[in-house]
Amino acid sequence: MPASPAGSTGAETPAPPRPNAVVAVLALAGIVVSLMQTLVIPIVPELPELLDAPASDAAWAVTATLLAAAVATPVVGRLGDMAGKRRMLLVSLVLLISGSVVCALSDSLVPMVAGRAMQGLSAAVIPLGISIMRDELPAERLAGATALMSASLGVGGALGLPAAALIADNLDWHMLFWTSAALGAVALVLVPLLVPESTVRSGGRFDVLGGLGMATGLVCLLLAISKGADWGWTSGTTLGLFAAAVVVLAVWGWWELRTPRPLVDLRTTARRQVLFTNLASIAIGFSMFAMSLVLPQLLQLPEATGYGLGRSLLTAGLVMAPSGLVMMAFAPVSAKVSRARGPKVTLMIGALIVAAGYGLNIVLMSEVWHLVLASCVISAGIGFTYGAMPALIMGAVPASETAAANSLNTLMRSIGTSVASAVAGVVLAQMTIGLGGFALPSENAFKVVMAVGAGAALLSFVIASFIPRHRPAAAVASASPAAGAEADPASVG
């Protein structure tokens, strides 16, 4: 029998009659949003021609999504805590659908970039879903459900690539976005039907200055990271953006510590458990994205290089698809380990599995099955880590800050993926071989990126070792608002 959320009574908030339906719908919404991020990958090389724009401008169709997601995730998470998590989940899905329709109707650069930015604004769906689960699900279901919801970020990305390649190869490219809009509409219909609105709300006034400051600092930081290779890492623009990010975020931190209702409670964020979990999340985000960058390129490079496998984009997507299924399959395993040993141990185990997967990939990369095996091992580790991180975060923050705290953790992973893209781009651009008049990444370049990915996973392991010893997830859940009591976060950690 599901328990009532903290701060409410059974009469005010009836227990959800179908927890399985709640989990399924929220996981579907998470997968739909993560699919959006891989939609344009098959058409990225063709975007300049499709949009009649220079390649440097067409790249904004990808960059705009990254920047919008970074800004929206913490802001929408905070609004979810204040005004209602399901309400903000529905707003996010409406933005996803609207952005998809704008892209589907566009044939030029400006509407495409605008639509992709609107799609990026929906990125808070996954942390909002995790927070709803904390409020609504029975204690015994919480760990497995949040692990599945967290893993949906990788599941959608892995499954989306072959689906997007299939659509792009056989239909008009606009169908990619019509498909995204249709899937978003399905989630938009199911959420109000099957997901209850939580009464756990903090209320108060939104920190407008904090939102503007965080948005400005993140845009400067991520723009410098994502565009630094194109503009030059030592160019005035890149260095200026990095300097602006440091100054703006420092002032923003000063403001957040002094305002009574901050966008991000930095004192909570500085708690040892939250801080080290977020730092580990950056490293894990780096490791996950390194795989996504390296393996598709290895599969598609011509066989004449001696290490490329000469496969099509569709084949590359199909090779990557099992990794998403593995990630989903290991979500409940992650939850069981967390219940038995605590999420800290789960996170550390996952980091070691990711590092082992990269090590395996360094020595096995000459056959398609080698890459399938390596990607599945890495994804198993990601499934462990992505299941543990929400449990660690929710075990250290009050229910009124769950969405904001989970959103910040999701943002940390996104920063890790952005850094991975920049680092891998530099390595693959500098270590090249000549073939047919073209400069292609060398075999050693791929091995270096894999070694860096393994190193990031090991760094995550070391960081996670500093997280305080944690009670098993079952105990945390029983002390959490989902079990009907407002736990003291300090006692949970």
Secondary structure by P-SEA (a helix, b strand, c coil): ccccccccccccccccccaaaaaaaaaaaaaaaaaaaaccccccccccccccccccccaaaaaaaaaaaaaaaaaaaaaaacccaaaaaaaaaaaaaaaaaaaaaccccaaaaaaaaaaaaacaaaaaaaaaaaacccccccaaaaaaaaaaaaaaaaaaaaaaaaaaaccccaaaaaaaaaaaaaaaaaaaacbbbbccccccccaaaaaaaaaaaaaaaaaaaaaccccccccaaaaaaaaaaaaaaaaaaaaaaccccccccccccccaaaaaaaaaaaaaaaaaaaaaacaaaaacccccccccccccaaaaaaaaaaaaaaaaaaaaaaaaaaaaccaaaaaaaaaaaaaaaaaaaaaccccaaaaaaaaaaaaaaaaaaaaaaaaaaaacccccaaaaaaaaaaaaaaaaaaaaaaaaaaaaaaccccccccccccaaaaaaaaaaaaaaaaaaaaaaaaccccccaaaaaaacccccccccccccc
